[in-house]
Amino acid sequence: MNRSKNADFAERLSTAADAKKAQLERAARARSAAESPTAVERRRAREEVRVARDARIAERKAAKLANQAREAAALGAAQAAEAAAREAALKAEQEARDAEFAEQIAREAALEAERQAARDARYAARKARKRKGR
């Protein structure tokens, strides 16, 4: 701050004009640097790298989704096979229970018929004894 605080109006105007001129020169230099062939080439190279990176990312995502779809299909097939096996086992078990039940019913029917025959034989023997005793 070595400037005097008591600068007159004309000096302040010239200082402001110089500052504006310097700012415009800096902007022009920056614009020309941005439009130079080397800067354009660098931007093009960065864009190519970005496009290649985006393509690799998309390819990885597609491979991951395909892998997940394959795993889901394999899991679904395994679950369907397991469900079919479980259903077949349940059906076989039910058929075995049904067969055992039918066999038990047949045994009970035969046993009941045997008991009935024994009762009938006792009844006939009692009747025969009564007749003999008369």
C-alpha positions in Angstrom: 0.0 0.0 0.0 2.6 2.5 -1.0 0.1 4.6 -3.0 -1.3 7.7 -1.7 -4.8 7.7 -0.5 -5.4 11.1 -1.9 -5.3 10.2 -5.6 -7.3 12.6 -7.8 -10.2 11.5 -10.0 -8.3 11.4 -13.3 -5.7 9.1 -11.7 -8.4 6.8 -10.4 -10.0 6.7 -13.8 -6.7 5.8 -15.5 -5.9 3.1 -12.9 -9.4 1.6 -13.5 -8.9 1.7 -17.3 -5.4 0.1 -17.0 -6.9 -2.7 -14.8 -9.7 -3.3 -17.3 -7.2 -3.4 -20.2 -4.9 -5.9 -18.3 -7.9 -8.1 -17.5 -9.0 -8.1 -21.2 -5.4 -9.0 -22.2 -5.4 -11.9 -19.7 -8.7 -13.2 -21.1 -7.5 -12.9 -24.7 -4.3 -14.8 -23.8 -6.4 -17.5 -22.0 -8.7 -17.7 -25.0 -5.9 -18.0 -27.5 -4.2 -20.7 -25.3 -7.5 -22.6 -25.1 -7.9 -22.5 -28.9 -4.3 -23.5 -29.6 -3.8 -26.7 -31.5 -2.0 -28.4 -28.6 -4.8 -27.6 -26.2 -7.4 -28.8 -28.7 -5.3 -32.0 -29.2 -5.2 -32.5 -25.4 -8.9 -32.0 -25.0 -9.5 -34.5 -27.9 -7.2 -37.0 -26.2 -8.9 -36.6 -22.9 -12.3 -37.1 -24.6 -11.1 -40.3 -26.3 -9.8 -41.6 -22.9 -13.2 -40.7 -21.3 -15.1 -42.5 -24.1 -12.9 -45.6 -23.8 -13.3 -45.6 -20.0 -17.1 -45.3 -20.3 -17.1 -48.1 -22.8 -15.1 -50.4 -20.5 -17.4 -49.5 -17.6 -20.5 -50.3 -19.7 -18.9 -53.6 -20.8 -18.1 -54.6 -17.2 -21.7 -53.8 -16.2 -23.1 -55.8 -19.1 -20.9 -58.8 -18.2 -21.9 -58.5 -14.5 -25.6 -58.4 -15.4 -25.2 -61.4 -17.8 -23.3 -63.3 -15.0 -26.1 -62.5 -12.5 -28.7 -63.6 -15.0 -26.9 -66.9 -15.5 -26.6 -67.4 -11.8 -30.2 -66.6 -11.3 -31.2 -69.1 -14.0 -29.0 -71.8 -12.6 -30.4 -71.1 -9.1 -34.0 -71.2 -10.4 -33.3 -74.5 -12.2 -31.8 -76.0 -9.1 -34.7 -74.8 -7.0 -37.2 -76.2 -9.5 -35.4 -79.6 -9.6 -35.3 -79.6 -5.8 -39.0 -78.8 -5.6 -39.8 -81.5 -8.1 -37.7 -84.1 -6.2 -39.3 -83.0 -2.9 -42.8 -83.3 -4.5 -42.0 -86.8 -5.9 -40.7 -87.9 -2.5 -43.9 -86.6 -0.8 -46.0 -88.3 -3.4 -44.1 -91.6 -2.9 -44.5 -91.3 0.9 -48.2 -90.6 0.5 -48.6 -93.6 -1.7 -46.7 -95.8 0.8 -49.0 -94.5 3.6 -52.1 -95.2 1.5 -50.9 -98.7 0.7 -50.1 -99.4 4.4 -53.5 -98.0 5.4 -55.2 -100.3 2.8 -53.2 -103.3 4.1 -54.2 -102.4 7.7 -57.9 -102.2 6.7 -57.6 -105.5 4.9 -56.0 -107.1 8.0 -58.7 -105.6 10.3 -61.4 -106.9 8.0 -59.9 -110.4 7.9 -59.5 -110.4 11.7 -63.1 -109.2 12.1 -64.3 -112.0 9.7 -62.3 -114.5 11.8 -63.8 -113.2 15.0 -67.3 -113.4 13.4 -66.6 -117.0 12.3 -65.4 -117.9 15.9 -68.6 -116.2 17.4 -70.7 -118.1 14.9 -69.0 -121.4 15.8 -69.5 -120.8 19.5 -73.1 -119.9 18.9 -73.6 -123.0 16.8 -71.9 -125.2 19.4 -74.1 -123.7 22.2 -77.2 -124.4 20.1 -76.0 -127.9 19.5 -75.4 -128.5 23.2 -79.0 -127.2 24.0 -80.5 -129.6 21.5 -78.5 -132.5 22.7 -79.5 -131.8 26.3 -83.2 -131.8 25.5 
